[in-house]
Amino acid sequence: MALSGRTVVSGVHIVAEEGEIAGLIGPNGSGKSTVLRTVYRHLRPQAGRVLVGGTDVRTLTAVESARRVAALPQERGTDFELSVHEVVAMGRTPYKRAFSGEDRTDTDTVAAALSRVGMSGAGRRRFSALSGGERQRVLLARALAQDPQVLVLDEPTNHLDVRHQVELLTLLRDQRRTTLLALHDLNAAASVCDRLHVLHRGAVVASGAPREVLTPELLAEVFGVRAAVVEHPLTGDPLIAFDHRGAVEAAAV
Amino acid sequence: MAPAAVERRERGAGVRAGRAGIALGAVLLVALTASVCLGSTRVPLGEVWSAVERGLTGQAPAPGTQDLIVWRLRVPRALLAAVVGAGLGLVGTAVQALVRNPLADPYLLGISSGASLGAVSAIVLGAGAGGALGLGLSSAAFAGALASFALVWAFARRGGGFRPLRLVLAGVGIGQFLSGFTHYLVLRSGDEQQTHGVLFWLMGSLGGAQWTTLAAPTAAVLLGLAALLARARALNALLMGDETAASLGVDVTRLRRELFVVTSMLTGVLVSVSGAIGFVGLMVPHACRMVVGGDHRRLLPVSALFGAVLLTVVDLIARTALPDQELPVGVVTALIGAPTLLYLLDRRLERG
């Protein structure tokens, strides 16, 4: 499975192999969201292609591509009083014709998606009354109800407290689905992603396994911070220890 | 929880909507009947039914009875109230999803003002005649509604994205401007009798109801309901945001364009028969969401029914509140609706 994009921002080549979690990291404004938006078809790339399982999504109709790619954009809330069931059932949109009702498959898919995110039986709760962590899990359930080949997530752990961040990322790993996500937290990215792409000023400057990509040199150049990369004492993953007392002088270059 | 139990619980919303529909249908019948019976002269129930029966079977009105009042005035007026109310409920629901703001309403967003200006321009320029169905008037009102909606939308979206507050303020501002222009046109036209009539109509009035005025709004409401129901799932997806909707396979730009046309068409036709009746489009979807939830497949038909009930009752109040004078129905909806808006605003602020 390959996803390759060339965005308005610049030439970008990004890959997520089947079943793996590929992370997009980079400073604010580096183009992470823009790249993701071309994958879930909110934006149309001026040049380049987005391939899902070898198929260019632009050769598909919007509905066909929505059956293959599901997304969690940064839109997190709604001013409308929707129930959890109504939100998750939206994931069935690409499978339904006009005027058709909810059938057995839909109800089962919605219930299964809710159970996979640990929210079974929450269908009648009000979405807007949920905690931030619960809301994100429900939105993930909506994406799962789309039964996609690829999940795309834009900063899914934003505004969550640490425990809910860990819960959500664990949940994502457990899905074993091809996933492309933008992450702010570099340590989370190092733990959860199989592959990382580093975006800097709209271009990919490094790609590969987290251990290869996350070096003190790259962190200094791209993020402008001084950091040591050590081994996580509990998991053995790369652990980035930032120097919070001083930025890199040369970052201004 | 067992899947069967989950399923039963989710079915609850559908059952509730069904029950709400049946209950509202029954209430609507009662409200229509009351509206025909009550007024400046009271007509006993028995006489109403016999008059309706004679009317439906095409017999001439019986002499010495109130048949004429019932069949020529009261029945079409009650039906027009129901049809316009249903239309306002639909438009409100659709506009709220379109601009993703539960406090939106064609009246607040200046769409009704655009429709009024279109209709008044047609009258002043003499194009208002346009046949018995008032097609000239409706088309002018439709054009006005579409133009003002596009203007408000473009202004609210300047600089990308849109914030709810900016949208509502843009709507109020542009709406006031258009109303000012409309009133100028009306007052300049000279004829005092006509001026009074047009001003009364502008405030929202069902006084012009005849059998012939029913055709256009009825057709518009049925068409609108079908067009919106066909897009019910896309409307649901739109509530979460444009990006989410796009990721669910909805062509957001095209959907918005279609919704602009459908809501402007409905607003134009409704305004041309009943003037600008405010706040019904705001209150109805709110109340209905509390009962049947936010899924448009249920919300749209229930909003239409509740809108019909509400406006039928409001029109009855407008006709009977004062002993010797009729109030414009828009005055009554404003007296009920504006406090509702403030209450909703307050509740939303509390929630953050």
Interface residues (C-beta under 8 A of the other chain):
Chain A: R37 Y40 R41 H42 T61 A62 V63 E64 S65 A66 R67 V69 A70 A71 P73 Q74 E75 T78 D79 F80 E81 L82 S83 H85 E86 V87 A89 M90 G91 T93 P94 K96 A98 F99 G101 E102 T107 D108 V110 A111 S120 G121 G123 R124 S128 Q146 V152
Chain B: M1 P3 V6 E7 R9 E10 G12 A13 G14 Q96 R100 N101 P102 P164 L229 A230 R231 A232 R233 A234 N236 A237 L239 M240 G241 D242 E243 T244 A246 S247 L248 G249 V250 D251 R289 M290 G293 G294 D295 R297 R348 R351
